């Protein structure tokens, strides 16, 4: 018997919904299968360290050492699978100045934490583009190079002046995929990454509001690290606006 238009529409929609549901289940199963045990342990451990840092159970420099140790232990391939990096990085429209920030979610599968105490993003850069020089207040941050080579520079921020920061260079080297660095209020707390190759991707996590008694805003503090040379390897670095810093170094 010929189908009525209403019945045809109902049956067609039912079939489409069934295929859509199957596709969704398949995608979730695929993600769950790609979450390797080492990556799951790594994510849980990183989250636990963040909780201990915010709970004042870890000093910031201790957190840096432990996070860097965790980053060295987990295979990069496992982290890339956890991030679903191939899908995330496909078709990225890079910006001509500075770094593009990619937001993402970890897969919701058994064994992974659901309430993360840290923020996260992935920076995507063209060659010669930068995560411009900047520091923070009351924030601890970790970087993991996912793809590409970058020149990474860090500085200790020793003193704040009305128009300048007094800084001292601590790190200046090439960072390759799988390598990491960290910052805190007490060590290497100004950083600057410039892409040597294209494309370059950096995973970033950040724990904010570490010290509840510190009322300073956690936003970026931009500066020009190529400043006046002082005794003892120190530099008087001029404070910059977002626009001025990206014009110079983006």
N, C-alpha and C positions, 0 to 999 in steps of 0.2 A: 504494500500500500504506500502511496506517496506520503511523505512527511509534511505536516503543516509547517508553516514558517516558524511558529512559536516552538514547536517540538524540535525542529532543526537547530534553532538558536540555543535552546536549553541543552541539547546533547553536545553541540559543538563547544559551548562554554564549559561544560563538565569535562570534556576531554582535554581542553586547554588547561584547565585548573589542575587536572591530574598530572599532566606533563610538567606543569610549573612546579608542583609539589615534589615530584620525583627529582626534578633538576635541583631544587633547593636541598633536598636530602642528600643527593649525590655530592653537591658542593661541600656540605658540612662534613660528610664522611671523608671526603678528600682532604679537607683541612685537618681533621682529626688524625688521619693517617700520616700527615706530614709533620705533625708535632712530635719530634723525636725526643726520647727521654732526656738527653743531655740539655736540650733547649728548655724543656719544661722545668727541670731542676734549676737551671740558670735563672729563669724568670721568677720562680718562687724565691730563690735565694736573694736576687736583686731587690725584690719587693720586701723581703724580710729585713734586709739591711737598711732600706729606706725607712721602715717602721721603727727600727732601733735608733736611727739617726734622729728622727722627729721626736722620739720618746726620750731623747737625751741619754740613751744607753750606749751610744757610740760617739766618740769625738769625730769632728769633721775629717781630720787627717786620717784617722783610723778607717772611716768610711771610704775614703779615696783609695787607700791601700787594698782594702778588701774587695771593692768593686773592680779595680784593675786586675786583681788576681782572678776574679770570676770571669772577666772578659777574656783573659788569656786562656782559660781552661775550656771554654765552650768552643766547639768547632764553628767556624764562620758559616759553613754550609747549613748547619742546623739553625742558626739564627736567621739566615736568609729564608729558609723554609718556614720558620715560625712567622716571619713578617709577610709571607707570600710575596717576596720581593719582585719576582719576575712580573707578576700581575700589577703590582703597585707602581713599578717603574716604567711600565710600558706606556708609550705615548705621552710621557711627561713633557710639558711645554716649559722649557727652561726660561728663566728671566735673564735679561741682558745686564742687570746690575744686582749684585748681592746674591743671595741664595733663596731658592724657592723652598718653602716649608710644606711638607706633605703630612697630612694627618691620617691616622689609620687606627684600626682596632685590632687587638689580638683576638685570635679565634676563641669562641666560647665553648671550650671542651673540658671534660673532666680532667682534673689535675692541674689546671692553670688558675692562678688567682683572678678573681673578678673585681675586687676593690683595690685598685692600685694606689699606692701612696705617692707615686711619682708621675709627673707629666712626661710626654714623649712626643717625638716628631722625627721626621727624616728630612735632612737638608739635601737638596739637589742642586748641583752647580755645573755651569759651563767651565771650560778651561779658562784660567786667569781670573775667575770670579771668586769672591770671598764671603765667608762668614766673617764679617768685618770685626776689627778689634773692639772688644768691649769687656766689661766686667759686670758683676752683680753684687747685691747685698743679700745676706741671709738666704743664700741658695747654694746647693751643691749640684754639680753637673758632671755627666760623663758622656764622652764621645766614643763611638766605635765606627771605624772606617769600613763601609760595606763594599764600596767599589771605587776604583780610581786611586791615584796618588795625590796627596796634598802636602803642602808645606804648613806645618803647625808651629805656631809660636805662642809661648806662654810667658807671663810676667807675674811677679809678686807685686801686689798693690800695697805699698808701704805707708803712704800718707795721703790724705786728702787736703788739698788747698782750695781756696775759693774758685780759682780758674784752672787749676791743674791737678793731676795726680802724680805722685812720686812713685815710680815703678822701677823694678829691676828685672831684666831678662833672665829667664830660667831654662827655657826649652826653645830650640830652633832647629828643626830637622824634618826630614821627609817622613810622612806617615803613609803606610801601605795598607791594603785591605787586611782586616783582622787585628790591626793595632788600635790602641785606645789611649785616651788621656782623660784626666779629671780635673775639676777645679773646686775650690771651697773658699770660704772667707779667709782661710789661714794659709793656703798654699796654691800657687799657680792660678790666682784668681782673676787674671785677665787673659783672654785667649783670642786667637786669630788664625783662621784656616783659609788657605788659598789653594784652589785646585790647580794641580800641575798637569793633569790629564783630563780628558772629557769622554764620557760624563763622570762626575764624582758624586758619591752619595755617602752621607754620614748619618748614623743613628744617634739620636740625642735623647738622654733622659735627664730629668731635673727634679730635685726634691726642694720644695720651697717652704718658707716659714719655719726654718729649723729651730731658731731661737725665738720663743714667744715674746721675749722681752725686747727684741729688736724690732723697732717700728719703721725701719728704713724700707722703702719700696723695693721689691725684688726685680723690677724692670731693668733693662740694659742700661749701662753707663758707658757711653761712647767716648773714645779718646783717640789722640794721635800719638802712637808709641814712638814715632820718629821725632823726638823732641829734643830739648836741651840736654846735652850730656853733663852729668854731674860726677862727682868723685865716687869711687867705689862701684863703678858700673851702673849707677842709677841714672834715671832719665826723668826729666820734668815733662810730663805728657799733657798737652792741652786738652781740656774737656771739649767735646764736640757735640753737635746736634746729630740726630739721625741722618738728616739730609747731607750735612757736611762730611760726615764719616763715610757715607756711601759714595759721595762724589770723589773722595780721595781713594778709597780702598775697595769699593764694591765691585 
